[in-house]
Amino acid sequence: MLIDLKGKKGIVFGVTNKRSIAWAIAETLHQAGARLAFGYQGERLKETIEKLTKDFQDPLLMACDVSKDDELDAVFNTLEKNFGTLDFIVHSVAYAPPTTFEAPFYQTQRSDWHTAMDVSAYSLVAIAQRAQPLMSAGGSIITLSYLAAERVVPHYNMMGVAKAALEASVRFLAYDLGPQGVRVNAISAGPVRTIAARSIAGFGDMYSKAGAQSMLKRNITQEEVAGLALSLIADQLGGGITGETIYVDAGFHAIGMFLEPSED
């Protein structure tokens, strides 16, 4: 089935470079014909986003700190002025202070807790608040999560708690926005080599072991995550799916015990 998103408009939050999962999703949506806007973190990323999107159809590029209400207001005012309506949102934003990955979880400081929860979880709610009036005809909101939302992943610490809050927020948003036809889902992606992953102590070992122990005996790609995102946005494929956390991790999440194969 050919997925045609011509005439559809949406915004992607969280592109940092060409290896970002958010960028893989954006490329896939662009190839399907959608018109895109981008909300990126700070002016330091402006040149990067401009280069990545130079072949896109009139992209809207807007610096946006998702922890600041005035910047979110400005982004959605610009979207309303230029797009009129929205069909989809991709939320690929997460942050926890570096110390939360280094120290044991029980040493988490109150200020670091607030920062991680605000940027990584509440930002989805804040974005949905402002998007709701522009999605009166329905649409799709997607966010990115990780297995640490429900299981202990050493060193992930505060980010795991924030991802748990994010997944709960997905379900409540799906309930609230469902009557107007807006679907809200999370994609729980397996380990991917991104800039964000570098901040997690021992990520290299985690990446190797996850691939070796997954059902498919390999790691996933950004493009595989993007494929699922496309299906969740396309009404003809994902029209009946909402309130879900869907795994793209080569089956790793479904394994309960790892045993070395017997040589007998």
C-alpha positions in Angstrom: 0.0 0.0 0.0 1.4 3.4 -1.0 1.1 5.9 1.9 0.3 9.3 0.6 0.4 12.2 3.1 0.1 15.0 0.5 -1.9 17.8 2.0 -1.1 16.7 5.6 0.8 19.1 7.9 2.6 18.4 11.1 5.5 19.4 13.4 8.5 17.4 14.6 10.1 18.3 17.9 13.6 17.0 18.8 15.8 16.8 15.7 19.4 17.4 16.7 21.3 15.8 13.8 21.0 13.4 10.9 21.3 10.4 13.3 18.3 11.5 15.4 15.3 9.2 15.5 13.2 12.3 15.0 15.1 13.1 11.8 14.5 9.5 10.4 10.8 10.0 11.1 10.8 13.5 9.5 12.5 12.1 6.4 10.0 9.3 6.1 7.1 11.8 6.5 8.6 14.1 3.9 9.0 11.3 1.4 5.3 10.5 1.9 4.4 14.0 0.9 3.7 15.7 4.2 4.6 19.3 4.9 6.6 19.7 8.0 7.5 22.2 10.7 10.3 21.7 13.2 10.7 22.8 16.7 14.4 22.6 17.7 16.3 23.3 20.9 18.1 26.7 20.7 19.7 28.8 18.0 22.8 26.6 18.1 20.9 24.0 16.1 19.5 26.4 13.5 22.2 25.9 10.9 22.0 22.1 11.3 18.2 22.0 10.8 18.5 24.4 7.8 21.0 22.1 6.1 18.9 18.9 6.8 15.7 20.4 5.4 17.1 22.3 2.4 15.2 20.1 0.0 11.9 20.1 2.0 8.7 21.8 0.8 8.6 25.2 2.6 9.5 23.9 6.1 8.8 26.0 9.1 11.9 26.1 11.4 11.4 27.4 14.9 13.6 27.5 18.0 11.7 26.2 21.0 12.6 25.4 24.5 9.7 23.1 25.5 10.1 24.1 29.2 9.1 27.7 28.4 5.4 28.4 27.9 6.0 31.6 25.9 8.2 29.8 23.4 5.6 27.1 22.9 2.9 29.7 22.5 5.0 31.4 19.8 5.5 28.1 18.0 1.8 27.3 17.9 0.8 30.8 17.0 3.1 30.5 14.0 1.7 27.1 13.1 -1.8 28.5 13.2 -0.9 31.4 11.0 1.0 29.4 8.4 -0.6 25.9 8.5 -4.1 26.7 9.8 -4.6 23.2 11.0 -2.4 20.3 12.2 -2.6 16.6 11.3 0.2 15.2 13.3 2.9 15.9 16.0 6.1 14.0 16.6 7.4 14.5 20.1 11.0 13.2 20.5 12.2 15.4 23.4 13.8 14.1 26.6 16.4 15.4 29.0 17.7 14.7 32.5 20.8 16.3 34.0 24.0 14.3 33.4 24.5 13.6 37.1 21.3 11.6 37.2 22.9 9.0 34.9 26.1 8.9 37.0 24.9 8.7 40.6 22.6 6.0 42.1 18.9 6.7 41.6 18.3 7.2 45.4 20.6 10.2 45.2 18.4 12.0 42.7 18.0 15.7 43.7 14.6 17.4 43.7 15.7 20.0 41.1 16.9 17.3 38.8 13.6 15.4 39.2 11.7 18.5 38.3 13.9 19.2 35.2 13.6 15.6 33.9 9.9 15.4 34.4 9.2 18.8 32.9 11.2 18.4 29.7 10.7 14.7 29.1 7.0 14.2 30.2 5.1 17.4 30.8 6.3 18.8 27.5 4.0 16.4 25.7 1.0 17.6 27.7 2.0 21.2 27.1 2.3 20.6 23.4 -1.0 18.7 23.2 -2.8 21.6 25.0 -1.8 24.0 22.3 -2.3 21.5 19.5 -5.8 20.5 20.4 -7.5 23.6 18.8 -5.6 23.0 15.6 -6.6 19.3 15.4 -10.3 19.7 15.3 -10.5 17.3 12.4 -8.5 14.6 14.2 -4.9 13.5 13.8 -2.1 11.7 15.4 0.4 12.5 18.2 3.4 10.3 18.6 6.1 10.4 21.3 9.3 8.3 21.9 9.8 6.2 25.0 12.1 3.4 26.2 11.9 0.1 28.0 13.2 1.7 31.2 9.7 3.1 31.7 8.7 -0.3 33.0 11.9 -2.1 33.9 15.1 -1.2 35.7 17.8 -0.3 33.2 21.0 0.4 35.1 22.2 4.0 34.8 19.0 5.2 33.1 17.7 6.2 36.5 15.6 9.4 36.5 15.0 9.2 32.8 13.3 5.9 33.3 10.9 7.5 35.8 10.2 10.3 33.4 9.5 7.8 30.6 7.0 6.1 32.8 5.2 9.4 33.4 5.4 10.0 29.6 3.7 6.7 28.9 1.0 7.3 31.5 0.4 10.8 29.9 -0.1 9.1 26.5 -3.0 7.1 27.9 -4.7 10.0 29.6 -4.2 12.3 26.5 -5.6 9.5 24.3 -8.7 9.4 26.5 -9.2 13.1 26.5 -8.6 13.7 22.8 -10.1 10.6 21.4 -13.6 12.1 21.0 -12.3 14.6 18.5 -10.4 11.9 16.6 -6.9 12.6 17.9 -4.9 9.4 18.5 -2.0 9.5 20.9 0.7 6.7 21.0 4.2 6.1 22.2 6.9 4.2 20.4 9.3 2.4 22.7 12.5 2.1 20.6 15.4 -0.2 21.4 18.9 1.2 21.8 20.0 3.4 18.9 23.3 5.2 18.6 22.3 8.8 19.0 23.8 11.8 20.7 21.4 11.4 23.6 22.5 7.8 24.1 26.1 8.9 24.7 25.1 10.4 28.1 24.2 7.0 29.5 27.1 5.2 31.2 27.8 1.8 29.7 25.6 2.5 26.6 28.1 0.6 24.4 27.7 -2.6 26.4 23.9 -2.1 26.6 23.7 -1.7 22.9 25.7 -4.8 22.1 23.9 -7.0 24.7 20.5 -5.9 23.6 21.2 -6.8 20.0 22.7 -10.2 20.9 19.9 -11.1 23.3 16.9 -9.8 21.3 14.6 -12.2 19.5 16.0 -11.1 16.1 19.6 -11.2 17.4 20.3 -7.7 16.2 19.7 -4.0 17.0 17.1 -1.9 15.4 17.5 1.0 13.0 16.2 4.5 13.1 14.4 3.8 9.8 12.4 0.9 11.5 11.2 3.3 14.1 10.3 5.8 11.4 8.3 3.1 9.6 6.1 2.5 12.6 5.7 6.3 13.1 4.5 6.6 9.5 1.9 3.9 10.0 0.6 5.5 13.2 0.2 8.8 11.4 -1.4 7.4 8.3 -5.2 7.1 8.9 -5.5 4.1 6.6 -3.0 2.1 8.7 -3.1 3.4 12.3 -6.6 4.9 12.4 -7.8 2.5 15.1 -4.7 2.6 17.4 -4.5 5.0 20.3 -3.3 5.0 24.0 -0.6 2.4 23.2 3.1 1.9 23.8 4.4 0.0 20.8 7.8 -1.6 20.9 10.3 -1.5 18.1 13.2 -3.3 19.8 13.7 -6.6 17.8 11.6 -8.4 20.5 14.0 -7.6 23.4 11.2 -6.4 25.7 9.3 -9.7 25.6 12.1 -11.9 26.9 12.0 -12.7 30.6 15.2 -14.8 31.0 18.5 -15.1 29.2 20.1 -18.5 29.1 23.3 -19.5 27.3 22.5 -22.3 24.8 23.6 -25.7 25.9 26.4 -27.4 24.1 24.8 -30.8 24.6 
